[in-house]
Amino acid sequence: GWGDEVGRMVKPPIYDPRKRPWYNAARKAQGLIVTDAYVYFSSKLIGVTVADSLRREDGSLSAVIGADVTMSTVSDFLRGAQVGAEGRVFIVDHEGRLVGHPDPTLSVVEDDGSIRLATAEEVDDPIVQDAYAIWSRTGDTKFEAPLGVDQEDYLVTFSELELVSDIDWTIGVIAKRDELIAPLKQSSINILVIGSLFTAFATLLIFGLSRKMTQSMY
């Protein structure tokens, strides 16, 4: 009759969060964790996962709650923050992977069906490639150098942005010297100010989003 059970089908879960790195990290931690940036397989967007664990009174694990935070807002900012027509503002992580670029499609690479973040060494942007190579080789965080296919002069600055959970990101700001109206010395000051402002913005953005997503969990 109506409501009688006539059969049952049990399938393994398609997605098991307990097997994800963010789940294990939050389970072991005693507070909020934020993962390294990675590419979401389904949407191909770049983002981080914010997670926290819920504990019983005896300290044992009750549950782990996680939320994805895409970097689309940061990507939008990067597109509008460039200095001049040929400038660049981009973000790399501690492994040299491109977390943010004015053209978000350049941050993603597909290899034999798998999706990953592009590295600054391989990104299809000669200006970013050259600037990153000089910084990696010399360690200089402020310099002027010829970059790109045309080897025109650019001012470059790199600023570290340390986030929670040992995530170390670096902001790169590049501006074409000829596009800056002020004298070279003043231009150098301007480019450093721009880098500092973006660092402050990105810090507030990440922590603000993390707090917002965490609060929505409870």
Phi, psi and chi 1 to 4 in degrees:
 res  aa     phi    psi   chi1   chi2   chi3   chi4
   1 GLY       - -178.4      -      -      -      -
   2 TRP   -64.2  128.6  177.2 -102.4      -      -
   3 GLY    92.2   -6.5      -      -      -      -
   4 ASP   -76.6  141.0  -67.6  -20.2      -      -
   5 GLU   -79.4  121.3 -178.5  176.6  -39.7      -
   6 VAL  -107.7   -8.0  -63.9      -      -      -
   7 GLY   178.5  168.3      -      -      -      -
   8 ARG  -147.2  136.6  179.7  177.4  -63.2 -178.7
   9 MET  -126.8  124.5 -178.5  171.4   60.7      -
  10 VAL  -114.5  125.1  178.3      -      -      -
  11 LYS  -118.9  146.1  -69.3 -175.9  176.9 -179.6
  12 PRO   -65.8  147.5   24.5  -34.2      -      -
  13 PRO   -63.2  138.6   23.5  -33.6      -      -
  14 ILE   -69.1  -37.2  -62.5  175.6      -      -
  15 TYR  -127.1  119.0  174.2   74.2      -      -
  16 ASP  -114.8  103.2 -173.6   -9.0      -      -
  17 PRO   -62.8  -21.6   23.7  -34.3      -      -
  18 ARG   -66.9  -13.8  -65.0  170.9  -61.4  176.8
  19 LYS   -97.9   -0.3  -63.1 -179.3  179.2  179.4
  20 ARG   -86.5  146.0  -56.4  -60.0  -62.6  168.5
  21 PRO   -58.1  -37.8  -26.0   35.2      -      -
  22 TRP   -64.9  -33.3   60.5  -97.1      -      -
  23 TYR   -65.6  -48.1 -179.3   95.4      -      -
  24 ASN   -65.2  -37.0  -69.6  -39.7      -      -
  25 ALA   -64.7  -44.1      -      -      -      -
  26 ALA   -68.7  -34.4      -      -      -      -
  27 ARG   -64.4  -35.7  179.0  174.5   58.6   83.7
  28 LYS   -85.4  -25.1  -63.3  175.1 -178.0  177.6
  29 ALA   -80.5  165.5      -      -      -      -
  30 GLN  -107.7   13.8  -64.1  -60.7  -42.7      -
  31 GLY  -165.8 -165.0      -      -      -      -
  32 LEU   -62.7  138.5  179.2   72.4      -      -
  33 ILE  -126.4  149.1   67.5   99.6      -      -
  34 VAL  -128.6  127.9 -179.6      -      -      -
  35 THR   -77.2  168.5   68.2      -      -      -
  36 ASP   -62.8  157.5  -78.4  -26.6      -      -
  37 ALA   -68.7  143.2      -      -      -      -
  38 TYR  -151.2  172.0   63.0   99.4      -      -
  39 VAL   -94.3  123.6 -179.6      -      -      -
  40 TYR   -70.1  129.4  -57.8  138.7      -      -
  41 PHE   -63.1  -43.3 -177.8   79.6      -      -
  42 SER   -73.4  -45.1   57.1      -      -      -
  43 SER   -94.8  -17.5   64.2      -      -      -
  44 LYS    64.5   19.9  -63.1 -176.0 -178.6  178.8
  45 LEU   -88.5  155.4  -64.6  174.1      -      -
  46 ILE   -94.6  137.2  -60.1  172.4      -      -
  47 GLY  -166.2 -176.6      -      -      -      -
  48 VAL  -125.5  162.3  -62.4      -      -      -
  49 THR  -112.8  127.5  -63.6      -      -      -
  50 VAL  -100.1  129.5 -178.8      -      -      -
  51 ALA  -144.0  155.2      -      -      -      -
  52 ASP  -149.5  156.8 -158.3   -6.6      -      -
  53 SER  -106.9  145.3   59.2      -      -      -
  54 LEU  -103.2  131.5  -60.4  178.6      -      -
  55 ARG  -116.9  146.6  -56.1  -79.7  172.9  175.8
  56 ARG   -77.7  173.3  -59.6 -177.5 -179.4   91.5
  57 GLU   -60.2  -30.4  -68.0 -176.0    0.4      -
  58 ASP   -84.9    3.5   62.2    0.8      -      -
  59 GLY    90.3   -6.6      -      -      -      -
  60 SER   -72.9  155.9   61.4      -      -      -
  61 LEU   -73.4  130.2 -179.1   68.4      -      -
  62 SER  -101.5  -44.7  174.1      -      -      -
  63 ALA  -165.9  161.9      -      -      -      -
  64 VAL  -122.6  129.4  171.4      -      -      -
  65 ILE  -115.0  133.4  -55.8  174.7      -      -
  66 GLY  -135.4  154.5      -      -      -      -
  67 ALA  -144.8  139.2      -      -      -      -
  68 ASP   -86.8  136.6  -69.4  -22.9      -      -
  69 VAL  -123.7  109.7 -179.6      -      -      -
  70 THR   -76.6  158.1   68.6      -      -      -
  71 MET   -95.7   19.4  -56.5  -56.8  -67.2      -
  72 SER   -62.1  -35.2   58.5      -      -      -
  73 THR   -64.5  -41.0  -57.8      -      -      -
  74 VAL   -65.4  -40.8  172.9      -      -      -
  75 SER   -61.2  -41.8  -64.2      -      -      -
  76 ASP   -60.9  -40.8  -68.0  -19.1      -      -
  77 PHE   -65.1  -40.8 -178.6   85.0      -      -
  78 LEU   -61.1  -38.0  -65.3  178.5      -      -
  79 ARG   -65.6  -32.8  -77.2 -165.9  -65.7  -86.7
  80 GLY   -93.8   -6.3      -      -      -      -
  81 ALA   -98.3   -3.3      -      -      -      -
  82 GLN   -67.0  150.4   69.2 -178.8   47.0      -
  83 VAL   -96.3  109.6 -175.9      -      -      -
  84 GLY    77.5 -179.1      -      -      -      -
  85 ALA   -72.2  -27.1      -      -      -      -
  86 GLU  -108.5    5.3  -59.9  -62.8  -33.8      -
  87 GLY   -75.2  167.5      -      -      -      -
  88 ARG  -142.1  143.8  -56.2  -76.6 -165.2  -78.8
  89 VAL  -130.3  124.6 -178.6      -      -      -
  90 PHE  -144.8  167.1   61.6   98.3      -      -
  91 ILE  -130.0  133.5  -52.5  172.9      -      -
  92 VAL  -123.1  151.3  -68.2      -      -      -
  93 ASP   -94.1 -173.7   66.3    9.8      -      -
  94 HIS   -68.6  -13.0   59.0  -78.3      -      -
  95 GLU  -101.3    8.0  -64.9 -178.6   -6.2      -
  96 GLY    82.0   10.3      -      -      -      -
  97 ARG   -81.8  144.9  -62.3  177.6  -57.6  177.0
  98 LEU   -84.5  102.0 -157.0   61.4      -      -
  99 VAL   -79.6  -35.0  176.2      -      -      -
 100 GLY  -143.9  142.8      -      -      -      -
 101 HIS  -152.3  149.8 -173.5  -82.2      -      -
 102 PRO   -53.4  -33.2  -27.3   35.2      -      -
 103 ASP  -106.2   99.4 -177.4   -8.1      -      -
 104 PRO   -61.5  -22.1   22.4  -32.9      -      -
 105 THR   -67.9  -22.4   62.6      -      -      -
 106 LEU   -77.6  -13.3  -63.6 -176.9      -      -
 107 SER   -84.5   -8.9  -62.0      -      -      -
 108 VAL  -116.6  135.1  179.3      -      -      -
 109 VAL  -126.6  136.8  173.9      -      -      -
 110 GLU  -109.4  122.8  -65.7 -170.8   37.2      -
 111 ASP  -123.6  109.7  -72.1  -30.0      -      -
 112 ASP    51.3   43.6  -61.8  -33.4      -      -
 113 GLY    89.3  -13.7      -      -      -      -
 114 SER   -94.7  152.8   63.1      -      -      -
 115 ILE  -118.4  135.4  -55.3  171.4      -      -
 116 ARG  -149.4  168.7   62.5  176.9  176.2   82.3
 117 LEU   -76.8  137.4  -69.5  176.4      -      -
 118 ALA   -73.1  151.8      -      -      -      -
 119 THR   -91.3  158.4   67.1      -      -      -
 120 ALA   -65.9  -21.3      -      -      -      -
 121 GLU   -76.1  -23.0  -65.2  175.5  -23.3      -
 122 GLU  -114.1   -6.2   65.9 -179.0  -12.4      -
 123 VAL   -60.2  144.6   62.9      -      -      -
 124 ASP   -79.8   59.8 -171.7   17.2      -      -
 125 ASP  -149.9   94.8 -175.4  -22.2      -      -
 126 PRO   -57.8  -30.4  -24.0   34.6      -      -
 127 ILE   -68.5  -45.9  -66.8  174.1      -      -
 128 VAL   -66.5  -41.6  169.7      -      -      -
 129 GLN   -54.5  -51.2  -86.9 -168.2   12.9      -
 130 ASP   -66.2  -43.0  -70.2   -8.5      -      -
 131 ALA   -63.1  -43.5      -      -      -      -
 132 TYR   -64.8  -39.3  179.6   79.9      -      -
 133 ALA   -62.6  -41.7      -      -      -      -
 134 ILE   -65.7  -45.2  -66.5  172.7      -      -
 135 TRP   -61.6  -42.8  175.1   59.3      -      -
 136 SER   -65.0  -37.6  -61.9      -      -      -
 137 ARG   -77.5  -40.4 -175.7  177.4   67.5 -107.6
 138 THR  -102.4  -26.0   66.1      -      -      -
 139 GLY    80.2   -0.2      -      -      -      -
 140 ASP   -69.3  132.0  -67.1  -20.5      -      -
 141 THR   -96.9  -10.8   57.2      -      -      -
 142 LYS  -139.7  123.1  -48.5  174.8 -163.5   57.5
 143 PHE  -160.8  164.9   56.3   87.3      -      -
 144 GLU  -118.0  135.5  177.3 -176.8  -10.6      -
 145 ALA  -160.0  154.0      -      -      -      -
 146 PRO   -75.3  130.0   25.1  -32.0      -      -
 147 LEU  -131.3  158.8  -53.7  175.6      -      -
 148 GLY    79.7 -177.1      -      -      -      -
 149 VAL   -61.2  -41.3  176.2      -      -      -
 150 ASP   -85.5   -4.7  -63.7  -30.7      -      -
 151 GLN    51.8   47.1  -69.2  -69.5  -76.9      -
 152 GLU   -87.8  158.2  -64.2 -175.5   88.3      -
 153 ASP   -78.1  133.5  -70.2  -26.0      -      -
 154 TYR  -131.6  151.4  -73.4   81.4      -      -
 155 LEU   -98.6  135.7  -65.6  170.2      -      -
 156 VAL  -133.5  139.4 -177.5      -      -      -
 157 THR  -138.7  142.1 -179.2      -      -      -
 158 PHE  -120.7  132.4  -74.9   90.8      -      -
 159 SER  -130.1  130.6  -57.3      -      -      -
 160 GLU   -74.0  142.2  -68.5 -174.9    0.2      -
 161 LEU  -130.1  102.0  174.7   60.5      -      -
 162 GLU   -93.4  123.0  -64.3 -176.6   -1.1      -
 163 LEU  -107.3 -178.5  -58.9  176.0      -      -
 164 VAL   -68.3  164.5  -64.3      -      -      -
 165 SER    59.5   35.2  -59.2      -      -      -
 166 ASP    61.3   27.9  -61.8  -36.0      -      -
 167 ILE   -87.5  117.3  -62.4  176.9      -      -
 168 ASP  -110.9  109.9  -64.8  -28.2      -      -
 169 TRP  -111.9  153.1  -71.5   -5.6      -      -
 170 THR  -126.4  132.8  -61.5      -      -      -
 171 ILE   -94.5  126.0  -47.1  -63.6      -      -
 172 GLY  -108.4  128.4      -      -      -      -
 173 VAL  -121.2  125.1 -178.2      -      -      -
 174 ILE  -125.6  133.7  -55.5  172.7      -      -
 175 ALA  -137.1  137.0      -      -      -      -
 176 LYS   -73.2  127.7 -168.3  174.5 -179.3 -179.9
 177 ARG   -59.1  -42.8 -172.4 -178.1   64.8  177.5
 178 ASP   -67.8  -17.5  -68.0  -14.9      -      -
 179 GLU   -86.7   -7.9  -70.1 -176.6  -17.7      -
 180 LEU   -96.9  124.7  -61.9  177.4      -      -
 181 ILE   -74.3  -35.7  -59.3  175.1      -      -
 182 ALA   -67.8  164.0      -      -      -      -
 183 PRO   -59.5  161.7  -23.8   33.4      -      -
 184 LEU   -56.5  -43.9  179.1   58.7      -      -
 185 LYS   -63.1  -45.7 -178.0  176.9 -179.7 -179.4
 186 GLN   -66.2  -34.8 -175.6   61.6   39.9      -
 187 SER   -62.0  -40.9  -61.9      -      -      -
 188 SER   -61.1  -40.2  -60.6      -      -      -
 189 ILE   -64.2  -42.7  -64.5  173.9      -      -
 190 ASN   -60.3  -43.9  -71.4  -18.8      -      -
 191 ILE   -66.8  -33.0 -164.9   69.6      -      -
 192 LEU   -70.4  -37.9  -67.0  177.1      -      -
 193 VAL   -63.7  -42.7  169.8      -      -      -
 194 ILE   -60.0  -44.5  -68.3  168.7      -      -
 195 GLY   -61.6  -41.0      -      -      -      -
 196 SER   -66.5  -41.6  -61.4      -      -      -
 197 LEU   -62.8  -41.6  -71.8  175.5      -      -
 198 PHE   -67.7  -37.8 -178.7   73.7      -      -
 199 THR   -59.1  -44.8  -61.5      -      -      -
 200 ALA   -64.0  -42.5      -      -      -      -
 201 PHE   -61.1  -48.0  170.9   85.2      -      -
 202 ALA   -63.8  -38.7      -      -      -      -
 203 THR   -61.3  -48.6  -58.2      -      -      -
 204 LEU   -63.3  -37.7  -67.8  174.3      -      -
 205 LEU   -63.3  -50.1  176.6   66.2      -      -
 206 ILE   -64.3  -47.4  -66.1  -61.2      -      -
 207 PHE   -68.0  -35.4  -79.3  106.7      -      -
 208 GLY   -65.0  -45.2      -      -      -      -
 209 LEU   -65.6  -41.9  -73.2  175.4      -      -
 210 SER   -60.5  -44.5  -61.7      -      -      -
 211 ARG   -66.2  -40.8 -174.2  176.8  -60.1  108.8
 212 LYS   -63.4  -45.5 -179.6  179.0  179.3 -179.1
 213 MET   -68.2  -37.6  -63.0  -55.4  -65.1      -
 214 THR   -66.3  -43.1  -56.9      -      -      -
 215 GLN   -62.5  -34.0  -70.1  174.1  -13.2      -
 216 SER   -72.0  -13.5   67.9      -      -      -
 217 MET   -73.9  -29.2  -63.9  176.0 -173.3      -
 218 TYR  -101.7      -  -60.3  100.8      -      -
